Amino acid sequence: MKEVVDTVSFDELSESWQKNHLEKKDWNLYRRADGRLVLRRESGNGETAETPVQLACCFPWTHPQEFISLRDDKGREQKLIENLQQLDTPTRELIEDELAERNFMPRITGIEAITDEIELFHWKVIANAGPRNFLTRRSDHPRKLANGDVLIKDVSNDLYLIPNPKGLDAKSLKLLWVYLD
């Protein structure tokens, strides 16, 4: 049996993709009075289904504007948004606001103390959101990111970022240096 392969130009593919993904929007997103995001979908027979959703950014560090998963309360994906730039402005702004709120990450601007407490380290820091105290496991060292920033995960899985650690004051840098690999 001989296979027939059609060749399609990039422009044709792009036009087809846009027609299927941009023009046919059978869903919308809105915020209820209680603050939850709700995905409203229209089925082919004119019925409307509404599902409360939470957002999950599939690649928050490398592609924060792409591959946003809308998940129901049981964690099942209801919709995958490939790129926020493809959305209309109100929907995009709603998603960006929700992601900013969900992904709040204090930025550490100073380290006052790091004390050893048996299997944990107790951090006393100054962050852009005010003074913070948190614990890290002895085995969870701060992680240096590719851009030079430092990421710290506490025992509650909350994340703290130290942007440009070389910009810290001398005392903070000396305390941090001991815990970096």
C-alpha positions in Angstrom: 0.0 0.0 0.0 1.4 3.4 -1.0 1.1 6.3 1.4 0.1 9.7 0.1 1.6 12.6 1.9 0.2 16.1 1.4 2.5 19.0 1.6 1.2 22.0 3.4 3.0 25.4 3.5 3.6 27.1 6.8 1.2 29.8 5.9 -1.6 27.3 5.2 -0.8 25.5 8.5 -0.7 28.8 10.4 -4.0 29.9 8.8 -5.6 26.6 9.6 -4.3 26.7 13.2 -5.6 30.2 13.7 -9.0 29.3 12.2 -9.3 26.3 14.6 -7.8 28.0 17.7 -8.5 31.7 17.5 -11.9 32.0 15.8 -13.7 29.0 17.4 -13.8 30.0 21.0 -16.5 27.8 22.5 -15.5 28.7 26.1 -14.9 31.6 28.4 -13.6 32.2 31.8 -15.0 34.5 34.5 -14.7 35.1 38.2 -17.6 34.3 40.5 -18.7 36.4 43.4 -16.8 34.1 45.8 -13.6 34.7 43.9 -13.3 31.3 42.1 -12.6 31.1 38.4 -15.2 29.3 36.4 -14.8 27.8 32.9 -18.0 28.1 30.9 -18.2 25.8 27.8 -20.8 25.6 25.1 -21.6 22.2 23.7 -22.6 21.6 20.1 -26.3 21.3 21.1 -26.4 24.7 22.7 -26.1 23.6 26.3 -23.7 25.4 28.7 -21.6 23.7 31.3 -19.8 25.6 34.1 -16.8 24.1 36.0 -14.9 25.9 38.8 -11.2 25.7 37.9 -7.7 26.3 39.2 -4.8 27.3 37.1 -1.6 25.4 36.8 1.3 26.8 34.8 3.0 23.7 33.3 6.4 25.4 32.8 6.4 28.3 35.3 10.2 29.1 35.0 10.8 28.6 31.3 7.5 29.4 29.7 5.3 31.3 32.1 3.0 32.6 29.3 2.5 29.2 27.7 0.8 25.9 28.5 -1.6 27.0 31.2 -3.8 24.2 32.4 -7.3 24.8 33.7 -8.1 22.0 36.2 -11.2 21.1 38.1 -11.4 20.4 41.9 -10.2 16.9 41.3 -7.1 18.0 39.4 -8.5 16.9 36.0 -7.5 19.1 33.1 -10.5 20.8 31.5 -8.7 23.1 29.1 -5.1 23.7 28.0 -4.2 27.2 26.9 -1.1 26.9 24.7 -0.2 30.6 24.7 -1.8 33.5 26.7 -1.1 35.9 23.7 -3.7 34.0 21.7 -6.5 35.1 24.1 -8.6 38.2 24.1 -7.4 40.9 26.5 -10.0 40.4 29.3 -9.4 36.7 29.5 -5.7 37.1 29.3 -5.7 39.7 32.1 -7.9 37.5 34.3 -5.5 34.6 33.9 -2.4 36.8 34.5 -3.9 38.2 37.7 -4.8 34.7 39.0 -1.3 33.4 38.2 0.3 36.4 39.9 -1.8 35.8 43.0 -1.2 32.0 43.0 2.5 32.2 42.3 3.3 34.9 44.9 6.9 34.4 45.8 8.5 36.6 48.4 11.8 38.1 47.2 14.5 38.1 49.9 16.4 41.3 50.2 18.4 40.5 53.3 19.2 37.6 55.6 19.3 38.4 59.4 20.1 34.9 60.6 20.2 31.2 59.7 20.3 29.0 62.8 20.8 25.2 63.1 17.9 23.4 64.8 18.6 19.6 64.8 17.3 18.5 61.3 16.2 22.0 60.2 17.6 25.4 59.5 15.6 28.4 60.8 15.8 31.4 58.5 15.1 35.0 59.5 14.9 37.1 56.4 13.7 40.5 55.2 11.6 40.1 52.0 9.7 42.5 49.8 6.6 41.4 51.7 8.2 42.2 55.1 10.1 40.1 57.7 9.7 36.4 57.3 10.7 33.3 59.4 10.8 29.9 57.8 12.3 26.5 58.2 14.2 24.4 55.6 15.3 20.8 55.8 19.0 20.2 56.3 19.1 18.2 53.0 17.3 21.0 51.0 20.0 23.4 50.0 19.2 26.7 48.3 19.2 26.1 44.5 21.1 28.4 42.2 19.1 29.1 39.0 20.6 29.5 35.5 20.2 33.3 35.7 22.2 33.5 39.0 19.1 33.9 41.3 18.8 31.6 44.3 15.6 29.7 45.0 14.8 28.4 48.5 12.1 25.9 49.4 10.8 25.7 53.0 9.3 22.7 54.8 5.8 23.8 53.7 6.9 23.8 50.1 6.7 27.6 49.9 9.3 29.2 47.6 11.5 32.2 48.3 13.6 33.9 45.7 16.9 35.8 46.1 17.2 37.8 42.9 20.9 38.7 42.2 22.4 37.4 45.5 25.6 39.3 44.8 23.5 42.5 45.4 22.9 41.4 49.1 24.7 43.2 51.9 27.9 41.6 53.1 26.4 39.9 56.2 23.5 38.4 54.2 25.9 37.2 51.5 28.2 35.6 54.0 25.3 33.7 55.7 24.0 32.5 52.3 27.3 31.5 50.9 27.7 28.7 53.5 24.5 27.0 52.2 25.1 27.2 48.5 26.7 24.2 46.8 
